[in-house]
């Protein structure tokens, strides 16, 4: 397998209005690209043309911007910004020479027609959206499979929407931690998704709580996970969604923990 490791920087909020915070992000991107072999993806809200240029110059390769759903259904799930603002942001990202990482959410009350309309919107913007296996909470800490955690059904939807669009616009984002929470076999699940797999969210947990820690810090069978990737010939990014790792170690060990990842 030829795999590119990536590092994601994520913030909450509508955008980057604090110059000091944004400057620290740009510096972090620069250091990561200069001092490691990692590629960098940023999810920082709606960014200006100048901010995107700064990130590009620092070495950032990809910007995250979810379209989420069809344009007409968007106001039902988001009120902090508009679909048009999302589309304008995607155009700015592409004009800055950066890749776009985008996602969509199924199971938020949309119709089949909404899903099909999203496929045509993706084609217009030349963006590929990845569906992710999710979970829902139950009683006594139990977790249950939610939208796209039926891997056979997710594969069918991806194929159907790509057929309608006439090109490959939908793929799959496999979240290892969510797979553990829903009690599913990682190797089998990866084989069901097969070549539709475009993105990995790698993290471990105890099978009950979405810990987001590093592999081998929970109950994950990581040998089976690697076997599954080999089975399908995966050669994409390895994205470690392990932001709680530092909470498991005393501060003097943080640097070593990050280097291990």
Legacy VTK file of the C-alpha trace (Angstrom):
# vtk DataFile Version 3.0
C-alpha trace
ASCII
DATASET POLYDATA
POINTS 261 float
0.000 0.000 0.000
1.185 3.530 -0.788
-0.445 5.730 1.829
-0.112 9.430 2.566
-0.376 10.276 6.250
-2.303 13.447 7.040
-2.785 15.733 10.017
-6.059 17.585 10.516
-6.454 20.924 12.288
-10.042 21.608 13.355
-11.610 24.583 15.123
-15.196 25.359 16.098
-17.067 28.473 15.068
-18.182 30.213 11.895
-14.722 31.272 10.739
-11.379 32.758 11.778
-12.001 36.252 13.160
-9.166 36.232 15.734
-5.919 37.248 13.961
-3.728 35.821 16.721
-5.435 32.428 16.616
-5.265 32.272 12.839
-1.574 33.225 12.876
-0.889 30.371 15.304
-2.699 27.940 12.955
-0.657 29.128 9.971
2.541 28.685 11.980
1.458 25.185 13.038
0.778 24.243 9.409
4.191 25.547 8.381
6.032 23.617 11.100
4.168 20.376 10.433
4.937 20.474 6.706
8.577 21.469 7.261
9.396 19.148 10.161
7.347 16.030 9.302
6.216 14.042 6.273
2.556 14.704 7.057
0.138 16.443 4.722
-2.184 18.967 6.390
-5.959 19.359 6.107
-7.739 22.242 7.864
-11.364 22.583 8.952
-11.623 26.188 10.116
-15.050 27.430 9.098
-15.655 29.930 6.297
-12.339 31.495 5.275
-11.468 34.586 3.257
-9.465 34.546 0.031
-6.442 35.986 1.854
-6.634 33.426 4.666
-6.744 30.604 2.143
-3.692 31.989 0.373
-1.809 32.128 3.683
-2.660 28.519 4.453
-1.619 27.448 0.960
1.718 29.260 1.308
2.286 27.586 4.691
1.900 24.151 3.113
-1.759 23.249 3.689
-3.032 20.925 0.972
-6.729 20.503 1.705
-9.608 22.481 3.235
-12.735 20.897 4.686
-16.166 22.270 3.792
-19.263 20.084 4.107
-22.167 20.665 1.738
-24.205 18.486 4.154
-27.376 18.054 2.045
-29.386 19.431 -0.867
-29.774 23.192 -1.172
-33.513 23.238 -0.424
-33.089 21.064 2.692
-30.094 22.972 4.077
-32.139 25.592 6.063
-33.742 22.711 7.978
-30.409 21.583 9.425
-28.307 24.766 9.661
-29.157 28.370 10.609
-25.697 29.887 11.248
-24.872 30.263 7.557
-26.417 29.619 4.164
-25.894 27.064 1.443
-24.802 29.883 -0.856
-22.025 30.769 1.594
-20.874 27.138 1.511
-20.789 27.174 -2.298
-18.857 30.456 -2.371
-16.354 29.034 0.123
-15.770 25.958 -2.034
-15.096 28.201 -5.038
-12.570 30.263 -3.021
-10.799 27.094 -1.878
-10.464 25.844 -5.446
-9.353 29.233 -6.743
-6.600 29.274 -4.103
-5.251 26.012 -5.534
-6.281 23.875 -2.549
-8.091 20.534 -2.512
-11.637 20.394 -1.109
-12.642 17.806 1.485
-16.427 17.660 1.763
-19.018 15.523 3.496
-22.720 14.899 3.536
-25.080 13.674 6.229
-27.876 11.215 5.546
-30.705 10.667 8.000
-31.582 14.277 8.808
-35.064 14.203 7.347
-34.031 14.578 3.725
-35.864 12.797 0.921
-34.387 10.525 -1.728
-34.840 13.434 -4.134
-32.723 15.643 -1.835
-29.925 13.069 -1.951
-30.086 12.979 -5.735
-30.062 16.785 -5.946
-26.932 16.820 -3.781
-25.257 14.548 -6.342
-25.838 17.121 -9.087
-24.592 19.945 -6.849
-21.386 17.981 -6.258
-20.908 17.565 -9.987
-21.308 21.303 -10.506
-18.582 22.055 -7.943
-16.303 19.122 -8.871
-16.375 17.893 -5.274
-16.491 14.331 -3.946
-18.549 13.791 -0.782
-17.885 10.909 1.594
-20.604 9.263 3.675
-19.542 8.199 7.184
-20.734 5.332 9.375
-22.428 6.862 12.426
-23.870 5.649 15.731
-26.651 6.674 18.085
-26.784 6.520 21.876
-28.951 4.224 23.954
-29.503 3.412 27.607
-26.754 2.372 30.009
-24.003 3.579 27.697
-25.033 1.315 24.814
-24.459 2.478 21.249
-26.404 1.406 18.174
-25.774 1.552 14.453
-27.188 4.661 12.812
-27.193 6.081 9.283
-24.561 4.554 6.955
-23.517 1.978 9.568
-25.309 -0.594 7.445
-22.350 -0.978 5.130
-24.261 -2.906 2.474
-26.922 -0.167 2.327
-24.284 2.573 2.251
-22.513 0.839 -0.627
-25.791 0.620 -2.547
-26.493 4.327 -2.049
-23.000 5.319 -3.154
-23.295 3.245 -6.316
-26.806 4.510 -7.072
-25.911 8.188 -6.634
-22.732 7.855 -8.694
-24.744 6.172 -11.461
-27.267 9.044 -11.423
-24.506 11.674 -11.483
-22.657 9.867 -14.256
-19.330 10.060 -12.425
-17.731 9.176 -9.088
-18.928 11.913 -6.732
-19.718 9.850 -3.640
-17.321 7.766 -1.590
-17.107 6.440 1.951
-15.407 7.671 5.115
-14.777 4.724 7.453
-14.673 5.689 11.136
-12.965 2.855 13.005
-14.175 4.065 16.408
-17.808 4.170 15.303
-17.448 0.654 13.929
-16.248 -0.510 17.364
-19.130 1.259 19.123
-21.675 -0.555 16.981
-19.997 -3.929 17.533
-19.128 -4.546 13.892
-16.150 -6.396 12.445
-13.722 -3.901 10.929
-12.198 -6.238 8.350
-15.587 -7.445 7.107
-16.972 -3.887 6.996
-14.011 -2.616 4.992
-14.437 -5.443 2.506
-18.119 -4.550 2.012
-17.202 -0.925 1.245
-14.254 -1.959 -0.928
-13.031 0.548 -3.510
-15.657 3.060 -2.402
-13.416 3.862 0.594
-11.823 7.299 0.210
-11.104 8.470 3.777
-10.272 6.875 7.125
-10.959 8.207 10.611
-8.648 6.107 12.767
-9.346 6.055 16.500
-9.893 3.573 19.320
-12.292 3.264 22.258
-13.651 0.803 24.822
-16.634 -0.239 22.701
-19.020 1.958 24.713
-17.703 5.544 24.678
-16.417 7.554 21.713
-12.987 8.134 23.276
-11.037 9.186 20.158
-7.730 7.758 21.367
-4.878 6.095 19.500
-4.939 2.501 18.231
-4.149 -0.103 20.904
-5.467 2.181 23.661
-8.892 0.526 23.435
-10.483 -2.704 22.218
-9.905 -2.366 18.467
-8.498 -5.320 16.522
-5.960 -3.344 14.519
-4.415 -6.363 12.841
-7.832 -7.105 11.335
-8.164 -3.433 10.360
-4.856 -3.515 8.451
-5.834 -6.827 6.852
-9.054 -5.222 5.663
-7.153 -2.350 4.040
-4.850 -4.837 2.334
-7.834 -6.881 1.136
-9.276 -3.927 -0.769
-5.961 -2.401 -1.879
-6.518 0.896 -0.067
-3.893 3.512 -0.959
-5.421 6.714 0.453
-4.793 8.867 3.499
-4.515 7.657 7.089
-6.265 10.301 9.204
-5.882 9.852 12.954
-8.884 11.306 14.801
-7.201 10.971 18.186
-7.595 14.339 19.879
-8.044 12.794 23.341
-4.630 11.118 23.369
-3.033 13.926 25.355
-5.690 13.596 28.052
-4.354 10.092 28.716
-0.788 11.182 29.427
0.903 13.659 31.810
2.134 16.818 30.095
5.844 15.804 30.071
4.877 12.878 27.789
2.810 14.864 25.285
5.614 15.364 22.790
6.496 11.668 22.817
2.824 10.690 22.397
2.440 12.968 19.375
5.663 11.705 17.835
4.363 8.147 18.205
1.270 9.052 16.205
LINES 1 262
261 0 1 2 3 4 5 6 7 8 9 10 11 12 13 14 15 16 17 18 19 20 21 22 23 24 25 26 27 28 29 30 31 32 33 34 35 36 37 38 39 40 41 42 43 44 45 46 47 48 49 50 51 52 53 54 55 56 57 58 59 60 61 62 63 64 65 66 67 68 69 70 71 72 73 74 75 76 77 78 79 80 81 82 83 84 85 86 87 88 89 90 91 92 93 94 95 96 97 98 99 100 101 102 103 104 105 106 107 108 109 110 111 112 113 114 115 116 117 118 119 120 121 122 123 124 125 126 127 128 129 130 131 132 133 134 135 136 137 138 139 140 141 142 143 144 145 146 147 148 149 150 151 152 153 154 155 156 157 158 159 160 161 162 163 164 165 166 167 168 169 170 171 172 173 174 175 176 177 178 179 180 181 182 183 184 185 186 187 188 189 190 191 192 193 194 195 196 197 198 199 200 201 202 203 204 205 206 207 208 209 210 211 212 213 214 215 216 217 218 219 220 221 222 223 224 225 226 227 228 229 230 231 232 233 234 235 236 237 238 239 240 241 242 243 244 245 246 247 248 249 250 251 252 253 254 255 256 257 258 259 260
